[in-house]
Amino acid sequence: MNLTNIYSPDMLIIGLRIFILLIIGMPVIIIFSRFLKKILTHHFNAHIGILFQKAVFIFGVTLIIITILYELGYNLSAILGAAGIASVAIGFAAQTSLSNIISGIFLYWERPFQVSDIIRVGDTTGTVLTIDLLSIKLRTFDNLFIRIPNETIIKGQVTTVTRYPIRRMDINIGVAYKEDIENIMRILKDVAKCNPYSLDEPEPIVVFKDFAESSLLFMLGLWFEKSQFLDLKNSIMRDIKNRFDKEGVEIPFPHISLYSGSATEPFPISIVNQKK
């Protein structure tokens, strides 16, 4: 290319127009897309806001690129034709992506969860960061970033932990067979009543579940506000242990018996009866 043509007045004017387009156009697109996200999030939800923000940003950037190519004198018809042929080839090669896009549309209409909800997908639990056309992004409680394809969400079981404002925490508690059942149920109800994170309505429940191998098994169900999970979990376990110690309730624990092999002598065992 002739350097004279590059520094000609026409090329300098074209370069100036492209520079102004980038300097003004890109900030306008960014500001407008963020403003649109804020408005739609306020009136609808964060999912709608993020989708429209990305759509406006991609459309704006594409428009700027097409304008720049037009300013540089490229034949847009040939470029668009080649893009159409390439899109068909990519479409056949990207059937998985197409499936994820369709699944993303179903997720949009069904709305089983929203941005900032806590969900469980298989063994993964985390907070929803974004819901895109191809995938959702989660942040786990140990601060890991996880991407899950939309097709996996549609085909599998998804639990929305924070769907409702209140939840119930079920705690299984085993006590020794010598303990009085009615007394244990009374103690557990009183512990739940005294805990500041346990709701009075719906009221806590205590269920005598089963005769386990070495204990009587009870279940304590506590209703709580969804944001206070850790507060209730830590406090109620401590309260139960302290109250059982105070009331003299025995919590059984597994015992291990040691037996000698055939090549060793038996362990000597003696039983001592202590009279009080």
VMD Tcl script that draws the C-alpha trace (Angstrom):
set ca {
  {0.00 0.00 0.00}
  {1.27 3.43 -0.94}
  {2.12 5.50 2.13}
  {0.97 8.59 0.29}
  {-2.55 7.18 0.14}
  {-2.49 6.43 3.84}
  {-1.65 10.00 4.77}
  {-3.91 11.59 2.19}
  {-6.51 14.14 3.42}
  {-9.39 11.71 2.70}
  {-7.82 8.93 4.74}
  {-7.05 11.33 7.58}
  {-10.70 12.45 7.61}
  {-11.86 8.83 7.59}
  {-9.48 8.00 10.42}
  {-10.74 10.99 12.39}
  {-14.37 9.90 11.92}
  {-13.51 6.36 13.06}
  {-11.66 7.74 16.08}
  {-14.62 9.95 17.03}
  {-16.98 7.01 16.52}
  {-14.96 4.86 18.91}
  {-14.44 7.60 21.48}
  {-18.11 8.59 21.58}
  {-19.91 5.44 20.45}
  {-18.39 2.91 22.85}
  {-19.01 4.94 26.04}
  {-22.58 5.67 24.88}
  {-23.24 1.96 24.33}
  {-21.76 1.02 27.70}
  {-23.65 3.73 29.61}
  {-26.94 3.03 27.84}
  {-26.72 -0.74 28.35}
  {-26.00 -0.30 32.06}
  {-28.82 2.23 32.40}
  {-31.21 -0.17 30.65}
  {-30.11 -2.99 32.95}
  {-30.81 -0.84 36.01}
  {-34.28 0.15 34.80}
  {-35.33 -3.37 33.78}
  {-33.94 -4.90 36.98}
  {-35.97 -2.41 39.01}
  {-39.21 -3.02 37.11}
  {-38.79 -6.75 36.38}
  {-35.82 -8.75 37.73}
  {-32.04 -9.03 37.43}
  {-32.31 -11.81 34.83}
  {-34.15 -9.56 32.35}
  {-31.77 -6.69 33.06}
  {-28.63 -8.74 32.36}
  {-30.03 -10.27 29.14}
  {-31.04 -6.90 27.67}
  {-27.78 -5.29 28.76}
  {-25.76 -7.91 26.87}
  {-28.08 -7.78 23.85}
  {-27.81 -3.99 23.56}
  {-24.04 -4.09 24.05}
  {-23.51 -6.76 21.37}
  {-25.83 -4.98 18.94}
  {-24.10 -1.64 19.51}
  {-20.59 -3.06 19.08}
  {-21.68 -4.89 15.91}
  {-23.14 -1.67 14.52}
  {-19.90 0.21 15.23}
  {-17.81 -2.49 13.51}
  {-20.08 -2.43 10.44}
  {-19.84 1.37 10.31}
  {-16.04 1.26 10.55}
  {-15.85 -1.30 7.73}
  {-18.14 0.90 5.63}
  {-15.91 3.93 6.30}
  {-12.86 1.92 5.23}
  {-14.57 1.10 1.93}
  {-15.17 -2.63 2.37}
  {-17.95 -4.30 0.40}
  {-20.51 -5.04 3.10}
  {-22.66 -7.19 0.82}
  {-19.82 -9.64 0.27}
  {-18.97 -9.63 3.98}
  {-22.59 -10.22 5.02}
  {-22.91 -12.99 2.43}
  {-19.79 -14.70 3.70}
  {-21.07 -14.27 7.26}
  {-24.35 -15.93 6.28}
  {-22.56 -18.94 4.80}
  {-20.29 -19.15 7.83}
  {-23.26 -18.95 10.20}
  {-24.91 -21.92 8.48}
  {-21.73 -23.98 8.78}
  {-21.28 -22.95 12.41}
  {-24.92 -23.79 13.09}
  {-24.47 -27.39 11.97}
  {-21.29 -27.67 14.02}
  {-22.77 -26.07 17.15}
  {-25.86 -28.14 17.85}
  {-24.97 -28.28 21.55}
  {-24.87 -24.50 21.75}
  {-28.23 -24.31 19.97}
  {-29.67 -26.75 22.49}
  {-28.35 -24.59 25.32}
  {-29.89 -21.48 23.75}
  {-33.30 -23.16 23.48}
  {-32.94 -24.37 27.07}
  {-32.07 -20.80 28.10}
  {-35.30 -19.55 26.53}
  {-37.28 -22.16 28.48}
  {-35.49 -21.10 31.66}
  {-36.48 -17.51 30.95}
  {-40.17 -18.36 30.61}
  {-40.28 -20.87 33.46}
  {-38.12 -18.85 35.88}
  {-37.36 -21.59 38.43}
  {-34.79 -19.27 39.99}
  {-33.42 -15.75 39.63}
  {-30.11 -13.97 39.96}
  {-28.90 -13.96 43.60}
  {-30.91 -17.12 44.43}
  {-29.10 -20.06 46.02}
  {-29.62 -23.24 44.00}
  {-28.45 -26.86 44.17}
  {-27.62 -28.71 40.94}
  {-26.44 -32.25 41.63}
  {-23.62 -31.94 44.17}
  {-23.08 -28.24 43.44}
  {-24.64 -25.51 45.57}
  {-24.05 -21.82 45.01}
  {-25.40 -18.34 44.40}
  {-26.63 -17.52 40.88}
  {-24.47 -14.76 39.37}
  {-25.89 -14.62 35.83}
  {-28.42 -16.47 33.69}
  {-27.27 -16.34 30.07}
  {-28.57 -17.94 26.89}
  {-25.88 -20.64 26.97}
  {-25.29 -21.22 30.67}
  {-25.74 -20.04 34.22}
  {-22.86 -18.96 36.41}
  {-22.66 -19.86 40.09}
  {-20.43 -18.81 42.94}
  {-20.09 -21.52 45.57}
  {-19.80 -20.83 49.28}
  {-16.04 -21.49 49.14}
  {-15.78 -18.80 46.40}
  {-15.45 -21.02 43.33}
  {-16.83 -19.92 39.95}
  {-18.87 -22.65 38.23}
  {-20.49 -22.59 34.79}
  {-23.40 -24.97 34.18}
  {-24.88 -25.36 30.65}
  {-28.57 -24.56 30.38}
  {-29.26 -27.98 28.89}
  {-28.03 -29.58 32.12}
  {-30.39 -27.39 34.13}
  {-33.38 -28.32 31.97}
  {-32.66 -32.07 31.99}
  {-31.67 -32.43 35.64}
  {-33.13 -31.73 39.05}
  {-32.61 -28.22 40.37}
  {-33.38 -27.19 43.95}
  {-33.96 -23.49 44.58}
  {-32.94 -23.17 48.21}
  {-34.04 -19.53 48.61}
  {-37.27 -19.67 46.61}
  {-39.46 -19.03 49.65}
  {-38.85 -16.48 52.44}
  {-38.75 -19.13 55.18}
  {-37.28 -22.63 55.37}
  {-37.27 -25.56 57.78}
  {-34.15 -27.07 59.25}
  {-34.44 -30.74 60.31}
  {-31.98 -31.95 62.95}
  {-31.70 -35.64 63.85}
  {-30.84 -36.25 67.50}
  {-30.10 -39.56 69.20}
  {-30.36 -40.18 72.95}
  {-29.73 -43.25 75.09}
  {-32.47 -45.85 75.51}
  {-32.67 -45.12 79.22}
  {-33.99 -41.59 78.63}
  {-37.64 -40.67 79.05}
  {-39.27 -39.94 75.69}
  {-41.70 -37.31 76.95}
  {-38.92 -35.48 78.77}
  {-36.71 -35.39 75.65}
  {-39.56 -34.00 73.55}
  {-40.22 -31.33 76.18}
  {-36.56 -30.31 76.31}
  {-36.27 -30.04 72.52}
  {-39.42 -27.91 72.25}
  {-38.15 -25.62 74.98}
  {-34.73 -25.27 73.30}
  {-36.40 -24.36 70.00}
  {-38.69 -21.86 71.73}
  {-35.76 -20.09 73.41}
  {-33.65 -19.80 70.24}
  {-33.92 -16.26 68.76}
  {-33.56 -17.50 65.15}
  {-36.33 -20.10 65.37}
  {-39.75 -18.83 64.26}
  {-42.79 -19.24 66.50}
  {-45.07 -19.48 63.46}
  {-44.96 -22.04 61.94}
  {-44.10 -23.59 65.28}
  {-41.19 -26.03 65.72}
  {-41.99 -29.73 65.56}
  {-40.49 -32.66 67.47}
  {-40.93 -36.18 66.09}
  {-39.95 -39.47 67.71}
  {-38.59 -41.08 64.56}
  {-37.20 -44.50 65.25}
  {-35.59 -47.09 67.49}
  {-32.05 -46.92 66.14}
  {-29.29 -49.46 66.81}
  {-27.93 -47.72 69.87}
  {-30.26 -44.77 70.46}
  {-33.75 -43.36 70.42}
  {-33.87 -41.14 67.34}
  {-35.71 -37.80 67.38}
  {-36.15 -35.13 64.72}
  {-36.35 -31.44 65.59}
  {-37.80 -29.25 62.82}
  {-37.18 -25.50 63.06}
  {-38.60 -22.82 60.76}
  {-36.37 -19.83 60.11}
  {-35.89 -16.84 57.82}
  {-33.81 -17.99 54.84}
  {-30.90 -15.59 55.42}
  {-30.29 -16.89 58.98}
  {-29.31 -20.47 58.15}
  {-25.81 -20.36 59.64}
  {-26.93 -18.40 62.70}
  {-29.60 -20.97 63.52}
  {-27.39 -23.96 62.68}
  {-24.56 -22.90 64.96}
  {-26.72 -21.71 67.84}
  {-29.24 -24.56 67.97}
  {-26.58 -27.29 67.99}
  {-24.81 -25.54 70.85}
  {-28.09 -25.00 72.74}
  {-29.08 -28.67 72.46}
  {-25.71 -29.89 73.73}
  {-25.67 -27.43 76.64}
  {-29.25 -28.24 77.62}
  {-28.67 -31.99 77.47}
  {-25.60 -31.60 79.69}
  {-27.62 -29.52 82.14}
  {-30.50 -32.04 82.24}
  {-28.18 -35.03 82.42}
  {-29.36 -36.47 79.09}
  {-26.95 -39.01 77.62}
  {-26.03 -38.70 73.94}
  {-24.76 -42.11 72.79}
  {-21.71 -42.40 70.58}
  {-20.24 -45.33 68.64}
  {-17.98 -47.70 70.56}
  {-15.17 -49.70 68.97}
  {-14.34 -53.17 70.26}
  {-10.82 -54.48 69.58}
  {-10.28 -58.20 68.94}
  {-6.95 -59.91 68.63}
  {-6.00 -61.91 65.57}
  {-5.26 -65.63 65.55}
  {-1.53 -64.97 65.86}
  {-1.80 -63.00 69.11}
  {-3.00 -63.71 72.58}
  {-6.48 -62.51 73.62}
  {-6.68 -59.21 75.44}
  {-7.24 -59.68 79.16}
  {-10.67 -58.44 80.18}
  {-11.91 -57.91 83.69}
  {-15.30 -56.74 84.93}
  {-15.38 -54.72 88.11}
  {-18.62 -54.05 89.95}
  {-18.46 -50.81 91.88}
  {-20.92 -50.45 94.69}
  {-22.03 -46.94 95.60}
}
mol new
graphics top color blue
foreach p $ca { graphics top sphere $p radius 0.5 }
foreach p [lrange $ca 0 end-1] q [lrange $ca 1 end] { graphics top cylinder $p $q radius 0.2 }
display resetview
